Amino acid sequence: MKIYLFILSLFFCGLSYSQTSISGSVKDSKDQPIPGANVKVAGESAGTVTDSNGNFTLTTTKKPPFDLEVSSVGYGSSTVSVTSNNQNVTVSLTEQETQLDEIVVSASRAPEKVRESPVTIERMTIRDIKKSASPTFYDGLENLKEVHMNTSSMSFKSINTRGFATVSNNRFMQLVDGMDNSSPLLNFVLGNLIGVSEIDVANVELLPGASSALYGANAFNGILFMNSKNPFKYQGISAYVKYGSTNQRAAGSNDYRDYGIRAAHKFNDYFAAKANFTYMKGTEWYATDYEDYGAPGRDRSHHNYNGLNVYGDEVSTNIRGVALGMLNAGVITPAQYTVFNAILPNENVSRTGYNEVDLTDNEVRNAKIDFSLHLRPFGNEKLEVIWQSKFGFGNTVYQGANRYYLNGFFMQQHKLELAGKNFFLRGYFTTEHGGQSYDMRFTGINVNRAWKPDATWFGQYAATYVQSTLGGATPTQAHGLARGAADTGRLIPGTPEFQSAFNSVIANPDVLSGSKLVDNSKIYHSDGNYNFKDLVKFAEIQVGGSYRLYDLNSFGRIYTDTEEFGGIDYDEYGAYTQVMKKFMDDRLKFTGSIRYDKSQNFDGSYSPRVSLVYSAGQNKNHIFRGSFQTGFRNPTTQDQYIGFNVGNAVLIGSAPDNLLRYSETLPVNTVAGQAFAGGATTVMNGEDAYYNSYTSSSVLQFSALAGTDPVAAAALLRRTNVDLVKPETVKAFELGYRGEVKGFSYDINGYYNIYNDFIGNITVVSPFYGTAQDSPSFTAGPTDPGFQTLHALTNGNTRNYQLYTNTDIEIKSIGFGVGVSKKVFKDFELGANYNYAEFDFDQAKDPSFEAGFNTPKHRVKATLSNDKLFKNFGFNISGRWSDEYLWQSTFADGIIEEATVIDAQISYGIPSLKSTFKLGATNLGGKEYKQVLGAGAIGQQYFVSLTINP
């Protein structure tokens, strides 16, 4: 109540202030209006922007005479004198070819011209968003130099810069109005699920490469800044509506809708507010890759088929071993067992799975709501108090070790910030709720088990195989007849019986019978910065710091936060300072910074950065830069505390206190195995995974040779020898040039990165009994611990684990990019860029470690646009090409084929209605392509949109 009265009193005080009002218009040299131009009082914070017709009205408490400063991206600035109240002015801006004078903030945490940026920086402005041929501005980021997208879902795109990224890219940070919008549970950005509406975007800045010196642990390979419009500056009601269709061979043609509205108002110089709402709905890109990547060439006719986008067929067992279980259960007699054991092949058989498209509603939905209150106690930018709340709801598909349908997923953020000319102090928290989200793999597995237990299904399969063989069937025929008999009564998608079982499974969080993902995790974060430039004159000095607390709560479903062990909380903090100084008539700029960070579970680390920028040429339009910096990445919450059964393996985080937090009781096969294990079951935990296991690569080699030469096969086994996970580091060297030559604008950069203690995954196989060792003796006898592990491997008495660790092998990456732009004829703008990226990792020295570079070696992008083609008409065509590359992830490994994609749009402005129509199409060539192995192939998208701006 006190806050309300305080705001109200300021409001009435503001009304009593004498105000000066100025109106006018801003046009270019051809007398065409310039929308979105900045108009501000010289030396003051009061300002506004022009509407779609180039008109503006500005009120200020300053009395004439004073000057107005007018500027816009792509134009030179202009100053006009105001001598009286209610004066009407007309301002003409001259177009500029150079973009070197555009202002950016992110590279040095302070406003500076692009020419002075110490590192590579990419930008997307309001004008770029209006020209984009992509369905959303976030999709349009893919046309920026250095950006490669990993598309898991129509509404879930993950940005990849400089490699080493899957869908879960936790080496990349994304800030929206200063808030990290990574998922507290998953530790990575969920695209624009809880981001910003495109009609509320003020600008977007991208820093590819390490940025830990200023932004801390997760700014390892890049950071994206999305800044929304301030209601003091951007007022009125804006709205957009998009309608169109998506086209894919698997999904057909389906409607696509996207709506948004923004309302902002400046009540006076002291108080302003805004609110946004957006809603998008469409049909997901169907994931229909049914290749068996574990055994290329297999199709559904194979008895041990395991398709990529098929779930339930991961349940597989040796069919000969089933006979012993039937004997022990009294299903068959000893005499029958002899027959079964003689006829059944020593082969694995998998259950019949369900296609992914039958396990989701294939709808993608996203709603975003946000509002903010802005208070300026002194009526200017000396101090602004901001309360901001953001809410994101939706359905989308996330791909990690499995494919997950985030159904009714809800995430929210709330921020309180104090910002001034030279400082900011903010605190925010992020929380999320899993809704009705579920794991598709366990959905398929447990729907199968709901109608017929595994033991029953495999028993029927074995019995029918034997009967068919005795009746004269060939092995192929016997397998077919056996599957048909075992599948009798199988639940068919679309039937009430299937739907009932499906609903029961996705509502149950127990992996033994359900697939629901449960989550209510939170992040609490605060950070601040102060710039001493008004107090210290010899150089520009900044200091800052941050603190973060993780509060994990998956109810034991994903992390080891079970009732037995309790919740998981840990924190991290950091502090930094930066010095900037110009020399040689401001041609040479030095920037040096260093940051210290400490996470609760790891030693502290320092991240320095040093850079030099030199502006050559008479007009300082040839800018050379060089920098060295180090970056680091703390292991994520998953790396440390996950304890997640994904069916074919268990993911075990390696925080020292986590190894005993996860355990499971597993059945032991064969009487001999039960004797070694001390019973029919055994208890396995994280210590078994890390300290008593074999590398999966050596187990594969063993399995391939064990049937013909068991002694030689045993000699191939290698005990897992890994350390618990620790932070990874990078040393980043970068050189660059920005400049203009004969009307061409160039941006060239090259980088060389050296990674140490690179965090990754290793899959291991832990025996139920015995002691894992290099080359165990096959002839040592049953009392030997090494021999016992061979028995376990041979009889399926093992558990697969995915561990989180660091490789001792140094990884290097090198890359360069070239961007060029020019106005080629009148108002036609041509832009093109090329990127090369490569990495060096000696796989032979660590064969079980996957680096997961997941980046094309060559990428080419180009755009041709003219937003003044003729009166009120504009167009944009963009194209991009990337060559094929190896995709590595915990879900699947394989080749992503090369792709060529062309997008286009035409627009028509209606100044009298302050509106713009746009007709757009993506992937005009029609050839479907993938960016993620396991995700749906991306088809075509057509849309028409109407945007109304004040």
Disulfide bonds with the S-S distance in Angstrom:
none
